[in-house]
């Protein structure tokens, strides 16, 4: 992935879906998600703040929270046994 390249958001979202087995659960084709995220990123106009990089940052924070919550829930489930 090239930082800030046209596929950066697609890469981030696809990686999250892959790591959490969400493609099958959400019934989303990989190429469809990739193209959707790429269109979202390409829709940003060049400006100093609300741009494609900002979209990636905003998207990444909830993905990290969700990932950590899943890990926390798994750890709690294991510790209760």
PyMOL commands that set and color helices and strands:
alter all, ss='L'
color gray80, all
select helices_A, chain A and resi 8-19+22-26+30-42+52-79
alter helices_A, ss='H'
color red, helices_A
deselect
rebuild
show_as cartoon
